[in-house]
Amino acid sequence: MGTKKAPVVPGLLSGKVAVVTGGTRGLGLAIATVSAENGATVVIASRTAGAAERVAQDIDEQTGRTGAA
């Protein structure tokens, strides 16, 4: 069984905010990435601030969005 990527519908989540806990790895990371690809502003919650900042920057680079903090 292979890994499938969720479809991207640009603007689908435009104007929405997704708060993702555990967003630095695994399922949380996948949800954060797909949400951003579909236009949501993503807030990544993690016990490790440095990891959350790195993931936010990676998602910004992948999606062409800005705003990692």
Rosetta constraint file for C-alpha pairs under 8 A:
AtomPair CA 6 CA 34 HARMONIC 6.95 0.50
AtomPair CA 8 CA 34 HARMONIC 7.18 0.50
AtomPair CA 8 CA 37 HARMONIC 6.34 0.50
AtomPair CA 8 CA 38 HARMONIC 5.73 0.50
AtomPair CA 9 CA 37 HARMONIC 7.79 0.50
AtomPair CA 9 CA 38 HARMONIC 5.43 0.50
AtomPair CA 10 CA 37 HARMONIC 6.77 0.50
AtomPair CA 10 CA 38 HARMONIC 4.79 0.50
AtomPair CA 10 CA 39 HARMONIC 6.05 0.50
AtomPair CA 11 CA 38 HARMONIC 5.53 0.50
AtomPair CA 11 CA 39 HARMONIC 4.82 0.50
AtomPair CA 11 CA 40 HARMONIC 7.89 0.50
AtomPair CA 12 CA 38 HARMONIC 5.40 0.50
AtomPair CA 12 CA 39 HARMONIC 6.25 0.50
AtomPair CA 13 CA 35 HARMONIC 7.12 0.50
AtomPair CA 13 CA 38 HARMONIC 5.48 0.50
AtomPair CA 13 CA 39 HARMONIC 4.84 0.50
AtomPair CA 13 CA 40 HARMONIC 4.81 0.50
AtomPair CA 14 CA 38 HARMONIC 7.17 0.50
AtomPair CA 14 CA 39 HARMONIC 4.48 0.50
AtomPair CA 14 CA 40 HARMONIC 5.24 0.50
AtomPair CA 14 CA 41 HARMONIC 7.77 0.50
AtomPair CA 15 CA 39 HARMONIC 7.46 0.50
AtomPair CA 15 CA 40 HARMONIC 6.39 0.50
AtomPair CA 15 CA 41 HARMONIC 7.37 0.50
AtomPair CA 16 CA 39 HARMONIC 7.74 0.50
AtomPair CA 16 CA 40 HARMONIC 5.09 0.50
AtomPair CA 16 CA 41 HARMONIC 6.27 0.50
AtomPair CA 17 CA 40 HARMONIC 5.50 0.50
AtomPair CA 17 CA 41 HARMONIC 4.74 0.50
AtomPair CA 17 CA 42 HARMONIC 5.80 0.50
AtomPair CA 17 CA 43 HARMONIC 7.32 0.50
AtomPair CA 18 CA 32 HARMONIC 7.54 0.50
AtomPair CA 18 CA 35 HARMONIC 7.02 0.50
AtomPair CA 18 CA 40 HARMONIC 6.33 0.50
AtomPair CA 18 CA 41 HARMONIC 6.19 0.50
AtomPair CA 18 CA 42 HARMONIC 4.82 0.50
AtomPair CA 18 CA 43 HARMONIC 6.11 0.50
AtomPair CA 19 CA 42 HARMONIC 5.98 0.50
AtomPair CA 19 CA 43 HARMONIC 4.69 0.50
AtomPair CA 19 CA 44 HARMONIC 6.15 0.50
AtomPair CA 19 CA 45 HARMONIC 7.15 0.50
AtomPair CA 20 CA 28 HARMONIC 6.26 0.50
AtomPair CA 20 CA 31 HARMONIC 7.37 0.50
AtomPair CA 20 CA 32 HARMONIC 6.23 0.50
AtomPair CA 20 CA 42 HARMONIC 7.20 0.50
AtomPair CA 20 CA 43 HARMONIC 6.12 0.50
AtomPair CA 20 CA 44 HARMONIC 5.11 0.50
AtomPair CA 20 CA 45 HARMONIC 5.93 0.50
AtomPair CA 21 CA 28 HARMONIC 6.49 0.50
AtomPair CA 21 CA 44 HARMONIC 6.18 0.50
AtomPair CA 21 CA 45 HARMONIC 4.60 0.50
AtomPair CA 21 CA 46 HARMONIC 6.18 0.50
AtomPair CA 22 CA 28 HARMONIC 5.19 0.50
AtomPair CA 22 CA 29 HARMONIC 7.30 0.50
AtomPair CA 22 CA 44 HARMONIC 7.37 0.50
AtomPair CA 22 CA 45 HARMONIC 6.06 0.50
AtomPair CA 22 CA 46 HARMONIC 5.34 0.50
AtomPair CA 22 CA 47 HARMONIC 8.00 0.50
AtomPair CA 23 CA 27 HARMONIC 7.53 0.50
AtomPair CA 23 CA 28 HARMONIC 4.05 0.50
AtomPair CA 23 CA 29 HARMONIC 4.39 0.50
AtomPair CA 23 CA 30 HARMONIC 7.77 0.50
AtomPair CA 23 CA 31 HARMONIC 7.54 0.50
AtomPair CA 23 CA 32 HARMONIC 6.18 0.50
AtomPair CA 23 CA 44 HARMONIC 5.32 0.50
AtomPair CA 23 CA 45 HARMONIC 6.20 0.50
AtomPair CA 23 CA 46 HARMONIC 6.52 0.50
AtomPair CA 23 CA 52 HARMONIC 7.21 0.50
AtomPair CA 23 CA 55 HARMONIC 7.95 0.50
AtomPair CA 24 CA 28 HARMONIC 6.58 0.50
AtomPair CA 24 CA 29 HARMONIC 5.17 0.50
AtomPair CA 24 CA 44 HARMONIC 7.43 0.50
AtomPair CA 24 CA 46 HARMONIC 6.78 0.50
AtomPair CA 24 CA 51 HARMONIC 6.32 0.50
AtomPair CA 24 CA 52 HARMONIC 5.78 0.50
AtomPair CA 24 CA 55 HARMONIC 6.01 0.50
AtomPair CA 25 CA 29 HARMONIC 4.72 0.50
AtomPair CA 25 CA 30 HARMONIC 7.63 0.50
AtomPair CA 26 CA 30 HARMONIC 6.46 0.50
AtomPair CA 27 CA 31 HARMONIC 6.15 0.50
AtomPair CA 28 CA 32 HARMONIC 6.09 0.50
AtomPair CA 29 CA 33 HARMONIC 6.09 0.50
AtomPair CA 29 CA 55 HARMONIC 7.96 0.50
AtomPair CA 30 CA 34 HARMONIC 6.14 0.50
AtomPair CA 31 CA 35 HARMONIC 5.93 0.50
AtomPair CA 32 CA 36 HARMONIC 6.23 0.50
AtomPair CA 32 CA 42 HARMONIC 6.34 0.50
AtomPair CA 32 CA 44 HARMONIC 7.25 0.50
AtomPair CA 33 CA 37 HARMONIC 6.18 0.50
AtomPair CA 33 CA 59 HARMONIC 6.06 0.50
AtomPair CA 34 CA 38 HARMONIC 6.18 0.50
AtomPair CA 35 CA 39 HARMONIC 6.53 0.50
AtomPair CA 35 CA 40 HARMONIC 5.43 0.50
AtomPair CA 35 CA 41 HARMONIC 7.77 0.50
AtomPair CA 35 CA 42 HARMONIC 7.01 0.50
AtomPair CA 36 CA 40 HARMONIC 4.89 0.50
AtomPair CA 36 CA 41 HARMONIC 6.23 0.50
AtomPair CA 36 CA 42 HARMONIC 6.16 0.50
AtomPair CA 36 CA 59 HARMONIC 7.36 0.50
AtomPair CA 36 CA 63 HARMONIC 7.02 0.50
AtomPair CA 37 CA 63 HARMONIC 5.80 0.50
AtomPair CA 44 CA 52 HARMONIC 6.09 0.50
AtomPair CA 44 CA 56 HARMONIC 7.24 0.50
AtomPair CA 45 CA 52 HARMONIC 6.87 0.50
AtomPair CA 46 CA 51 HARMONIC 7.58 0.50
AtomPair CA 46 CA 52 HARMONIC 6.03 0.50
AtomPair CA 48 CA 52 HARMONIC 6.45 0.50
AtomPair CA 49 CA 53 HARMONIC 6.19 0.50
AtomPair CA 50 CA 54 HARMONIC 6.27 0.50
AtomPair CA 51 CA 55 HARMONIC 6.19 0.50
AtomPair CA 52 CA 56 HARMONIC 6.06 0.50
AtomPair CA 53 CA 57 HARMONIC 6.22 0.50
AtomPair CA 53 CA 68 HARMONIC 6.68 0.50
AtomPair CA 53 CA 69 HARMONIC 6.07 0.50
AtomPair CA 54 CA 58 HARMONIC 6.18 0.50
AtomPair CA 55 CA 59 HARMONIC 6.11 0.50
AtomPair CA 56 CA 60 HARMONIC 6.16 0.50
AtomPair CA 56 CA 68 HARMONIC 5.05 0.50
AtomPair CA 56 CA 69 HARMONIC 7.18 0.50
AtomPair CA 57 CA 61 HARMONIC 6.22 0.50
AtomPair CA 57 CA 68 HARMONIC 5.34 0.50
AtomPair CA 57 CA 69 HARMONIC 7.94 0.50
AtomPair CA 58 CA 62 HARMONIC 6.19 0.50
AtomPair CA 59 CA 63 HARMONIC 6.00 0.50
AtomPair CA 59 CA 65 HARMONIC 7.86 0.50
AtomPair CA 60 CA 64 HARMONIC 5.51 0.50
AtomPair CA 60 CA 65 HARMONIC 4.73 0.50
AtomPair CA 60 CA 66 HARMONIC 5.40 0.50
AtomPair CA 60 CA 67 HARMONIC 7.25 0.50
AtomPair CA 60 CA 68 HARMONIC 6.71 0.50
AtomPair CA 61 CA 65 HARMONIC 6.87 0.50
AtomPair CA 61 CA 66 HARMONIC 7.90 0.50
